[in-house]
Amino acid sequence: MGWWSDVLADAIQRSGKLEILSCYTRSEEKRKTFAAKYRCRTAVSYEAMLADPEIEAIINTTPNDVHLATTSAAAAAGKHVFLDKPIANTVSDGRAITEACRKAGVVLALGYQRRRENHFRWIRQQIDNGLFGKLVNAEANISRDRFGKIDLTSWRYQAAGMPGGVMLQIGIHYIDVLEYLIGPVRAVRGQLAQLVLPGDNPDVASLMLEHDNGALSTLNASYASASEYYLMNIYGRDATAYYDLHNGLRLLKRGETTPVAIPCAKNDTLVEELEEFAAAARGQGEHEVGGDYATRSLAVVRAGILSAREGRRVEVAETLDSDRNL
């Protein structure tokens, strides 16, 4: 349990459709603090939690490099798993996690909440309706300020725990959104840099993505920016959508000169994905993002890391097939 565990637990409380029964982390103090805050019981071990017959599902926010062990154990115990992104640090682990859950017959859901934001849902609906025509290009930016705020003892900021640095930690969210809106990525050119933050991991990253449908997109991710910022522009033959954190969503059709504001109410994406997971665990539909997709999304990041290291264009199929130690 860490800060993201509290974020998800808060979302569970906002929902009212899920109940937190138990919690476990190695620190007894953290267990007691979490249990008091969310009015649940503590487990003496992870194994004890998995043996509890009242528990139907696990919210797994462990470090990336133990996702395979912790999720496989939950699957073997017959527990459904909501796993925070990325699915793992390696493609082979991602595949093994997916297969363990499939073999055990339990739901595996990945936390990719960004695609659920109402502005992206609106864009996707209009793409499906043909408003944009042929998709040709996109540009995205996901930036946060971590200057003076990072703990170098945390796995999240170490190359061993988060290979690819900022691109794997937050950039993967907008890789997902780009694939959700434009389609699968076929190949990547990447560049990574460490410019502001201490440690051994990139704090700035840029990818150029080739999609299966021929469209090109660019993605920039940063922990070295002065402020938080999100941008997603989608360009089609017949229309362009502009979204950014400060100005919301706008649409400009071919032949027009002034973008039109598209009102989109802010939705609770964390509640939505957790409720969808709970419904899937009860046999009511499927969760939108499962293990196969999440493994391929990871492979896009791995292709970007390899491209930055070797200075060449890398097909996503290469990282899916070889899973080289990057």
C-alpha positions as CSV (number, residue, x, y, z in Angstrom):
1,M,0.0,0.0,0.0
2,G,1.2,3.5,-1.0
3,W,-0.4,6.8,-2.0
4,W,-2.2,5.2,-5.0
5,S,-3.8,2.7,-2.7
6,D,-5.5,5.5,-0.9
7,V,-6.6,7.1,-4.2
8,L,-8.3,3.9,-5.2
9,A,-9.7,3.3,-1.7
10,D,-11.2,6.8,-1.8
11,A,-12.8,6.0,-5.2
12,I,-14.3,2.8,-3.7
13,Q,-15.9,4.9,-1.0
14,R,-17.3,7.3,-3.5
15,S,-18.8,4.4,-5.4
16,G,-20.6,2.6,-2.6
17,K,-20.7,-0.5,-4.9
18,L,-17.6,-2.1,-3.5
19,E,-16.5,-2.8,0.1
20,I,-13.0,-2.8,1.4
21,L,-12.8,-5.8,3.8
22,S,-9.1,-6.2,4.5
23,C,-5.7,-4.7,3.7
24,Y,-2.1,-5.9,3.8
25,T,1.3,-4.4,3.3
26,R,4.6,-5.4,5.0
27,S,4.6,-2.4,7.3
28,E,2.4,-3.0,10.3
29,E,2.1,0.8,10.9
30,K,0.8,1.3,7.3
31,R,-1.6,-1.5,7.7
32,K,-3.1,-0.1,10.9
33,T,-3.3,3.4,9.5
34,F,-5.0,2.2,6.3
35,A,-7.4,0.0,8.2
36,A,-8.4,2.8,10.6
37,K,-8.9,5.3,7.7
38,Y,-11.1,2.9,5.6
39,R,-12.7,0.9,8.4
40,C,-11.4,-2.5,7.4
41,R,-9.5,-5.2,9.1
42,T,-5.8,-5.9,8.7
43,A,-4.4,-9.2,7.4
44,V,-1.3,-10.7,9.0
45,S,0.1,-11.7,5.7
46,Y,-0.8,-11.6,2.0
47,E,-1.4,-15.4,2.1
48,A,-3.9,-14.9,4.9
49,M,-5.7,-12.3,2.9
50,L,-5.9,-14.6,-0.1
51,A,-7.2,-17.4,2.2
52,D,-10.1,-15.3,3.4
53,P,-13.3,-16.7,1.9
54,E,-15.2,-13.4,2.2
55,I,-12.8,-11.6,-0.1
56,E,-13.8,-11.9,-3.8
57,A,-11.1,-9.6,-5.4
58,I,-7.8,-8.0,-4.8
59,I,-6.8,-4.4,-5.6
60,N,-3.1,-4.8,-6.4
61,T,-0.9,-1.7,-6.1
62,T,2.4,-3.5,-5.5
63,P,5.6,-2.5,-7.4
64,N,5.8,-3.5,-11.0
65,D,8.4,-6.1,-10.6
66,V,6.3,-8.2,-8.2
67,H,3.0,-7.9,-10.2
68,L,3.6,-11.5,-11.5
69,A,4.1,-13.1,-8.1
70,T,1.3,-11.2,-6.4
71,T,-1.3,-11.5,-9.2
72,S,-0.5,-15.2,-9.8
73,A,-1.0,-15.9,-6.1
74,A,-4.3,-14.1,-6.1
75,A,-5.5,-16.0,-9.3
76,A,-4.5,-19.3,-7.8
77,A,-6.6,-18.5,-4.8
78,G,-9.6,-17.7,-7.0
79,K,-9.5,-14.0,-6.5
80,H,-10.3,-11.5,-9.2
81,V,-7.5,-8.8,-9.7
82,F,-7.6,-5.1,-10.4
83,L,-4.0,-4.3,-11.2
84,D,-2.6,-0.8,-11.6
85,K,-0.8,-0.1,-14.8
86,P,1.6,-1.0,-16.2
87,I,0.9,-4.7,-16.2
88,A,4.6,-5.4,-15.5
89,N,8.1,-4.3,-16.4
90,T,8.6,-7.0,-19.0
91,V,6.4,-8.4,-21.8
92,S,7.1,-12.0,-20.6
93,D,5.7,-11.1,-17.1
94,G,2.7,-9.4,-18.7
95,R,1.9,-12.6,-20.7
96,A,2.4,-14.8,-17.6
97,I,0.1,-12.6,-15.5
98,T,-2.6,-12.7,-18.3
99,E,-2.3,-16.5,-18.6
100,A,-2.4,-17.1,-14.9
101,C,-5.7,-15.2,-14.6
102,R,-7.1,-16.8,-17.7
103,K,-6.2,-20.3,-16.5
104,A,-7.7,-19.7,-13.1
105,G,-10.9,-18.2,-14.6
106,V,-10.6,-14.9,-12.7
107,V,-11.1,-11.4,-14.1
108,L,-7.9,-9.4,-14.7
109,A,-8.5,-5.6,-15.0
110,L,-5.9,-3.0,-15.6
111,G,-6.1,0.6,-14.3
112,Y,-6.2,2.7,-17.5
113,Q,-8.6,5.4,-16.4
114,R,-7.5,8.2,-18.7
115,R,-9.3,6.8,-21.8
116,R,-12.6,7.1,-19.8
117,E,-12.4,10.9,-19.6
118,N,-15.6,12.3,-21.2
119,H,-13.7,14.4,-23.7
120,F,-11.9,11.3,-25.1
121,R,-15.2,9.3,-25.1
122,W,-16.8,12.1,-27.1
123,I,-13.9,12.1,-29.6
124,R,-14.1,8.3,-30.0
125,Q,-17.8,8.5,-30.6
126,Q,-17.4,11.1,-33.3
127,I,-14.5,9.1,-34.9
128,D,-16.9,6.1,-35.0
129,N,-19.6,8.3,-36.5
130,G,-17.3,9.3,-39.3
131,L,-17.0,13.0,-38.4
132,F,-13.2,13.1,-38.6
133,G,-12.9,11.1,-41.9
134,K,-9.5,9.5,-42.3
135,L,-7.3,9.9,-39.2
136,V,-3.9,11.3,-40.2
137,N,-2.1,12.6,-37.1
138,A,-2.1,13.3,-33.4
139,E,0.0,15.0,-30.7
140,A,-0.1,14.4,-27.0
141,N,1.6,15.7,-23.9
142,I,1.4,14.5,-20.3
143,S,3.6,16.5,-17.9
144,R,3.9,16.8,-14.2
145,D,6.1,18.8,-11.9
146,R,8.3,16.5,-9.7
147,F,11.2,18.9,-9.1
148,G,12.2,18.7,-5.4
149,K,9.3,16.2,-4.8
150,I,10.7,12.8,-5.5
151,D,11.9,10.1,-3.1
152,L,14.9,8.3,-4.7
153,T,14.3,5.4,-2.4
154,S,11.0,4.7,-4.0
155,W,10.8,2.1,-6.8
156,R,8.8,4.5,-8.9
157,Y,11.8,6.6,-9.5
158,Q,14.5,4.0,-10.0
159,A,15.4,2.5,-13.4
160,A,15.2,-1.0,-11.9
161,G,11.7,-0.5,-10.7
162,M,10.3,1.7,-13.5
163,P,12.4,1.1,-16.7
164,G,11.8,4.0,-19.1
165,G,11.1,6.4,-16.2
166,V,8.4,8.9,-16.9
167,M,7.3,7.2,-20.2
168,L,6.4,4.0,-18.4
169,Q,5.0,5.7,-15.3
170,I,2.7,8.2,-16.8
171,G,3.4,8.4,-20.6
172,I,1.8,4.9,-21.0
173,H,-1.6,6.5,-20.1
174,Y,-1.5,8.6,-23.3
175,I,-0.1,5.7,-25.3
176,D,-3.3,4.0,-24.3
177,V,-5.5,7.0,-25.2
178,L,-3.7,7.3,-28.6
179,E,-4.3,3.6,-29.3
180,Y,-7.9,3.9,-28.1
181,L,-8.6,6.8,-30.5
182,I,-6.4,6.1,-33.5
183,G,-5.7,2.4,-33.3
184,P,-2.8,0.0,-32.6
185,V,0.8,1.3,-32.8
186,R,3.0,-0.6,-35.2
187,A,6.4,1.0,-34.7
188,V,8.1,3.6,-32.5
189,R,11.0,6.0,-32.6
190,G,12.0,7.2,-29.1
191,Q,14.2,9.6,-27.3
192,L,14.7,9.7,-23.5
193,A,16.6,12.3,-21.4
194,Q,17.4,13.0,-17.8
195,L,17.5,16.8,-17.5
196,V,16.3,18.1,-14.1
197,L,15.6,15.4,-11.5
198,P,18.2,13.4,-9.6
199,G,18.6,9.7,-9.9
200,D,19.2,7.3,-12.8
201,N,15.9,7.5,-14.7
202,P,14.6,9.6,-17.6
203,D,12.5,12.6,-16.6
204,V,11.7,13.6,-20.2
205,A,10.7,11.3,-23.0
206,S,9.4,11.7,-26.6
207,L,8.0,9.1,-28.9
208,M,6.9,9.2,-32.6
209,L,4.4,6.5,-33.2
210,E,3.3,4.8,-36.4
211,H,-0.2,3.4,-36.2
212,D,-1.5,0.4,-38.2
213,N,-3.8,2.6,-40.2
214,G,-0.9,4.8,-41.4
215,A,-1.5,7.7,-39.1
216,L,1.4,9.2,-37.2
217,S,1.4,10.6,-33.6
218,T,3.8,12.1,-31.2
219,L,3.8,11.8,-27.4
220,N,5.8,13.9,-24.9
221,A,6.0,13.0,-21.3
222,S,7.8,15.0,-18.6
223,Y,8.5,15.1,-14.9
224,A,10.7,18.2,-15.4
225,S,8.0,20.7,-16.3
226,A,7.1,23.7,-14.2
227,S,3.4,22.6,-14.0
228,E,1.0,19.8,-14.6
229,Y,-0.3,19.8,-18.2
230,Y,-2.3,17.5,-20.5
231,L,-2.8,17.9,-24.2
232,M,-4.3,15.7,-26.9
233,N,-5.0,16.9,-30.5
234,I,-6.5,14.5,-33.0
235,Y,-6.3,15.5,-36.7
236,G,-8.5,13.9,-39.3
237,R,-9.1,14.7,-43.0
238,D,-12.4,16.4,-42.2
239,A,-12.1,17.6,-38.6
240,T,-9.7,18.3,-35.8
241,A,-10.2,18.0,-32.0
242,Y,-8.1,20.0,-29.6
243,Y,-8.1,19.1,-26.0
244,D,-5.9,20.6,-23.2
245,L,-6.1,20.8,-19.5
246,H,-6.8,24.5,-19.3
247,N,-9.1,25.1,-22.3
248,G,-11.1,21.8,-22.5
249,L,-12.2,20.3,-25.8
250,R,-12.7,22.2,-29.0
251,L,-13.6,21.0,-32.5
252,L,-12.7,22.5,-35.9
253,K,-14.3,21.2,-39.1
254,R,-12.9,21.4,-42.5
255,G,-13.7,24.8,-44.1
256,E,-14.4,26.5,-40.8
257,T,-12.0,29.0,-39.2
258,T,-13.0,29.1,-35.5
259,P,-13.0,26.1,-33.2
260,V,-16.2,25.4,-31.4
261,A,-16.1,24.5,-27.6
262,I,-17.5,21.1,-26.8
263,P,-18.9,20.9,-23.3
264,C,-17.9,17.8,-21.5
265,A,-18.8,17.3,-17.8
266,K,-16.0,15.9,-15.7
267,N,-16.6,12.3,-14.8
268,D,-15.2,10.1,-12.1
269,T,-13.0,7.7,-14.1
270,L,-11.6,5.8,-11.2
271,V,-15.1,5.0,-9.9
272,E,-16.2,4.0,-13.3
273,E,-13.4,1.5,-13.9
274,L,-13.7,0.0,-10.4
275,E,-17.4,-0.5,-10.8
276,E,-16.9,-2.1,-14.2
277,F,-14.3,-4.4,-12.6
278,A,-16.8,-5.3,-9.8
279,A,-19.5,-6.0,-12.4
280,A,-17.1,-8.2,-14.4
281,A,-16.2,-10.2,-11.3
282,R,-19.9,-10.9,-10.9
283,G,-20.2,-12.1,-14.5
284,Q,-21.8,-8.9,-15.7
285,G,-19.9,-8.0,-18.8
286,E,-16.1,-7.5,-19.3
287,H,-13.6,-5.0,-18.1
288,E,-12.5,-2.7,-20.9
289,V,-8.8,-3.2,-20.4
290,G,-7.5,-6.7,-19.9
291,G,-4.2,-8.4,-19.8
292,D,-3.6,-9.0,-23.5
293,Y,-4.1,-5.3,-24.4
294,A,-2.1,-4.1,-21.4
295,T,0.8,-6.3,-22.4
296,R,0.8,-4.9,-25.9
297,S,0.6,-1.4,-24.5
298,L,3.7,-2.2,-22.4
299,A,5.4,-3.5,-25.6
300,V,5.0,0.0,-27.1
301,V,6.9,1.6,-24.2
302,R,9.6,-1.2,-24.5
303,A,9.9,-0.4,-28.2
304,G,10.5,3.2,-27.3
305,I,13.2,2.4,-24.8
306,L,14.9,0.2,-27.3
307,S,14.7,2.8,-30.0
308,A,16.2,5.5,-27.7
309,R,19.0,3.1,-26.8
310,E,19.9,2.0,-30.3
311,G,18.9,5.0,-32.3
312,R,16.6,3.3,-34.7
313,R,12.9,2.7,-35.6
314,V,11.6,-0.4,-33.7
315,E,8.6,-2.4,-34.6
316,V,6.3,-3.2,-31.6
317,A,6.3,-6.8,-32.8
318,E,10.0,-7.0,-32.0
319,T,9.5,-6.3,-28.3
320,L,6.4,-8.5,-28.2
321,D,8.5,-11.4,-29.7
322,S,11.8,-11.0,-28.0
323,D,11.2,-9.2,-24.8
324,R,14.8,-8.1,-24.7
325,N,16.3,-7.0,-21.4
326,L,16.2,-3.2,-21.9
